[in-house]
Amino acid sequence: MRWLQLSPALVGSVLHVIFLKQLIYPEPGVLHLGFFTAFCLISWLVSIQILISSLYRPLESLGIIMFPVSGLTTILVLFTPTTQPIMNASSQFIHGHIMISVIAYSLIMLSALQAIALAYQDHAIRSHHPGGFIRFLPPMHDMETLLFQMLGFGFIFLTTALISGFFFMEDLFAQHLVHKTILSMIGWVILATLLFGRFKFGWRGKLAIRWTLTAFIFIMLAYFGSKLVLEFIITSNS
């Protein structure tokens, strides 16, 4: 029954990944991952994670936000200029680093969506108006548990991405990478502190929501902020 409800989103995700393959790998040996292309890829990964999670938990309501965004990103890619040069993808290590980073960002974005849903659920319950899509969400305890599971996986991938970057990138503190590196490390510290606080002190509720969204802001600024500056501001001034 749940498969039938999710089938339109599943079909859309399949079409999305076919489109992405042509976009990211326009020809063998090259990789194109500009600002809007990366946003399109991350939105697809978040949508897939929602679909898979929805098979086991009633989380399809998160798709109310993400599925339309995912569709919108494909339209944006079609109507925006390509400013990011195609990169040589012959190095499997660099390719792996990029993919791990994208997965980390998508997991943290999904965690942010979960935190927003949890905040809305908490507000609705406190104001005695638990209606709308709140009725389809799991209990708050389960929502918090799922949030920290997502954060845990996101933290593992982000840690792997940072370590692989130090090993395989020539200079993570070069002028064009320094902001991305510093912002990512700040986000990593925030996530590490939050997960430690959860394990040691049982942090939950609004505190967990605020820390999650703060980490998300820093990490998204690290990736999309850096890409925006490099591809549009610096390119237009050069």
C-alpha angles and dihedrals in degrees: 000000000000090000089058092051092049097041096098090053090045092053090047091051092051091051089045094056092047088054091046094052091057091045100047097038104036089164137359116287097019133094125201114194109155127161099280093034090055091047089050091050094047093048089052092050091050090049091050091049090051091049094050093045090049090063089066104026133030095256100126089109087075086066090066086079102029105042095059090044089052091053092046092054091059089055092047091053091054094052102038126084120253109242101159112089117232110262128220106255096189092109106083091194094057090043090051092048091053094048093047090050092051091049090050092051092047092051091050091048089052089049089053091052089050090050091051091050089048091050091050091047091050092049093048093050093047091049091046093240104113095162136120118041089341087084090065096052124096119252115290092253090057091044090054092047090051091047092056092045089056091046091050093054091043090051092051092051092044091051090049091048093052093046093047089048092056091049102041107026115082097228122356089188095054114129095262093046105035096089092047092049096047095045091047091051091049089051090048092052091049091051092046091051092048094049091046090049090051092050097042104031104018096244112192145142121035093355091058091045093052094047092047093052092044091053090046092053093052094045095046090048088051093056108026096027091055092045092048092053095043098044104036113017101037093035092051091050095048 
